[in-house]
Amino acid sequence: MGKRIGVIAILVEGRGESVRRVNDLLSQFGEIIIGRLGIPYRERGLNVISITVEGTTDEVGSLTGKLGMLPGVTTKSLLLTK
């Protein structure tokens, strides 16, 4: 299975344990991460993270699946064909 380039959007509510767990997961999947942009949206109590990745669909799916199981975390991914 070939590698694909994509983007993962992550919304994290609050500043609790989920923030630490998101960062731990991103470190575990560091080999597929090309870049990361994090923006605290204080007015809404959210952290918005955008991750650019290059990996197989299984690798990206594993990361997004684990992120989506965390309380207060919402994620969506987009993979391109090239």
PyMOL commands that set and color helices and strands:
alter all, ss='L'
color gray80, all
select helices_A, chain A and resi 17-28+30-32+42-44+57-68
alter helices_A, ss='H'
color red, helices_A
select strands_A, chain A and resi 4-13+33-41+46-55+73-79
alter strands_A, ss='S'
color yellow, strands_A
deselect
rebuild
show_as cartoon
